[in-house]
Amino acid sequence: MKSINKIEEEAVLNELCNSGAEFITLFEKNSLSVEIYKPHLSDNQKPHDRDEFYLIISGEGKFQLLDEVTSFKKGDFLFVPAYTEHRFIQFSEDFITWVFFIK
């Protein structure tokens, strides 16, 4: 029985690039969903029905949560409660993030 679940960043970055999509879902188990996200020019996402957090892989920019704006960079963690307006703004071309949805 396989006991290790592993996502290799380099492999999924290639998969995302080849997909032509802005995000792909990589893993789902119970209340956890893991995605990788690279918006093109603008972030048009809507509020989600689950809590989520981001772990920035690369790039930098600004993140808006309701009316509050904060800067972000590689390695930063951002938490968003379910049903809350949010988006990445003024981000660099190399911006990519892990996205974790949890219930």
KADAZI-V947578 format. One line per field, one symbol per residue. ss: DSSP state (H for helix, E for strand, - for the rest). A space follows every 50 residues. Layout:
ss: ???
This chain:
ss: --------HHHHHHHHHHH---EEEEEEE--EEEEEE------------- EEEEEEEE-EEEEEE--EEEEEE---EEEE-----EEEE------EEEEE EE-
